[in-house]
Amino acid sequence: MFADIIPNAKIKAGFYTYRIPKELEKSIKIGQLVKIPLGPREVLGIVLNLNKTSKKIDSKKIKPIKEIIVPEPVIDQTRFKLANFIAEYYFTPLPLVIFSMLPPLLRRDKITKRKSRTKNILESYKKEKEKEIKLTKNQQKVWEEIRKSFSGSSKYFLLHGITGSGKTEIYLKAITEVLKKGMSAIYIVPEISLTPQTIQRCLNRFGKENLAISHSHLNPSQRLAEWNRIKEKTSAGKGIVVIGSRSAIFSPIANLSLIIIDEEHDLISFKSDQSPRYELHPVAEKLAQLANSILILGSATPLVESFWKAKKNYYHLLVLSERIDRSTAQPRPLPKIKIVDLAKEMSKNYSPFSYYLDQSLNAIVKNKRKALVFINRRGAATLIRCQNCGWVDTCPNCQIPFVYHLESNKSMCHYCGKTSPPAAICPNCRGLAVKYLGAGTQKVESEIKKLFPNTKVLRLDQDVVTKKESHKKIFDEFKKPEAAILVGTQMIAHGWDIPEVDLVGILGIDLMLNFPDFRGGEKTFSLITQLAGRAGRADIPGLVVVQTFNPENLIIQQAASYDFEGFIDSEIEIRQKYGYPPFSRIIKLSFSHKEEKRAREEAKKLFEKLKDLASKQHNNKTIEILGPMPPLVPHLRGRYWQQIIIKVLELEFCAAPPENETGLRAAPAAEVWFQKFKLLLPPIPKGWIIDIDPLSLL
């Protein structure tokens, strides 16, 4: 007998064929992890197919499988099909996709034979009493729409619920229904900082035995232990709910019935930045189709593309338009959003805080309540510049400005991680007029502590979330009465439900608004709305202070009045006019080289080839090829970068595909688009990075 095996290696083919030794013939199975020879070394592989004969001419020369590493299959047919979709759609080698679905320890030789001493990660959580929540009429209507769909085929829902409208309660109801039937669910949240509160609510509702955790902050042993528990329990026909970040979509669930993606607008969290460069939405759609499951995407500010899909009936739109008090199920007002014009204070105020925000923070401290202060920059100073000659301290690897970090007393590049001692003397003019300009989270935290020396101030950003469960510790610390103010980046924008938070201050929003990217407006609207959702969740309505030099900007005005429909209408008009998603699909090709000239030459060569192919196969109204051009950061980690952007225009990819005879949907919209798109691309030369549906064109 012979087996087609996918090796854990970079190979041109998707698999190689191996001979099955007689002693292994009875125990070999599709999906097993085995050890195989590959050239002069031995690697792990996954059994793809079993054959009685080989297509090779001389089967005696075919190398044998060495041993079976894991007796039970580690990949089932559903995950095989999902991996094939990802490999094709994202132009990624199948072996890389398959093995990225497995825990890191399973990718290493014989690691599964070690005895695990891993503690259950839920041991740090204690079940708390939770009052049963009665659904409002609006919630009940939404829940009934979802509930009746469990008896049919796979279905995609977009739950557009304003902040505090009770989306989580709908999720928990759906999970309860699934567990009752002995089936399982995947519950995905964007930020690791969201996970503690989500875990706690699920623990209260479903108990420790029905929960599993999957995210990158677990150590390798914990990830393997949870993976094994999920696989064993669901294979035995028992239900479980897996809570985690993006990679939880690959959980080895044998009886999947429900996929929930909360805060679905957060593309930064849901897009992988390394190969396979998949984005969660198409992958979740495909998995729901393969497993005949329900998919629920939820957000107060859905992606423009998602809302457009709902308008085209590809997603079923559900709306929760009232903010409610969770304990009483009574309606509550949304926080007031105050726009402060910083231009009026420029000549008088050198603090990061406007007079209005300063007074509001004073009131919070005085009344022993809580406030969140947002700024989307880490560090203490975002620019180190000589006031005499204009010299700027930049990273030698990336040629972008260093950011000064107060705690380590070092300058750091946020692209490659290089650090340097802070400059005291200008190396260019030898002058002493080196100034530390701009503000990040450390600077804002420092200024608040100066204003309120007797107040407990906390900070949440990537610099402090470095250890396991540090995010949970900060969350628990902020819930205590003595903690008054939390300074943070986007980590504080999603999901946190702390009733004592009455004030949110938003600093530096103009940087995001004026960022030269087609998603800049969408991100700005979403961020203000999401941050506003953290305030006023108790008996006080709450206040949000937005500091800006552009108070009349339409997007800021729309966010301040919670006008999502108005924002969508104006944004769709712009996207359609300039051919951005959802009216196009985009691919970004990137190439780098140590020599700038070589990078430009290779980019020009491929660009001309693409242009020629496009002119022969398509008309100019369908395909647009831009470039070659350097990205926003052209010199990164010692290499020079070039990129080419391809836009496929005028595709009604959002229209729902027709149902086939069995009542199941045809291929998801992403696949319909892909079949047209892949006709354009010739074999891409080695060294190029292919990014389908990139987050940014920069």
Secondary structure, 3 states (H helix, E strand, C coil): CEEEEEECCCCCCCCEEEECCHHHCCCCCCCCEEEEEECCEEEEEEEEEEECCCCCCCHHHCCECCEEEECCCCCCHHHHHHHHHHHHHCCCCHHHHHHHCCCHHHHCCCHHHCCCCCCCHHHHCCCCCCCCCCCCHHHHHHHHHHHHHHHCCCEEEEEEECCCCCHHHHHHHHHHHHHHCCCEEEEECCCHHHHHHHHHHHHHHHCHHHEEEECCCCCHHHHHHHHHHHHHHHHCCCCCEEEECHHHHHCCCCCEEEEEEECCCCHHHHECCCCCCCEHHHHHHHHHHHHCCEEEEEECCCCHHHHHHHHCCCCEEEEECCCECCCCCCECCCCEEEEEEHHHHCCCCCCCCCHHHHHHHHHHHHCCCEEEEEECCCCCECEEEECCCCCECECCCCCCECEEECCCCEEECCCCCCEECCCCCCCCCCCCCEEEECCCHHHHHHHHHHHCCCCEEEEECCCCCCCCCHHHHHHHHHHCCCEEEEEECHHHCCCCCCCCEEEEEEECHHHHHCCCCCCHHHHHHHHHHHHHCCCCCCCCCCEEEEEECCCCCHHHHHHHCCCHHHHHHHHHHHHHHHCCCCCEEEEEEEEEECCHHHHHHHHHHHHHHHHHHHHHHCCCCCEEEEEEECCCCCEECCEEEEEEEEEEECCCCCCCCCECCCCCECCCHHHHHHHHHCCCCCCCCCCCEEEECCCCCC
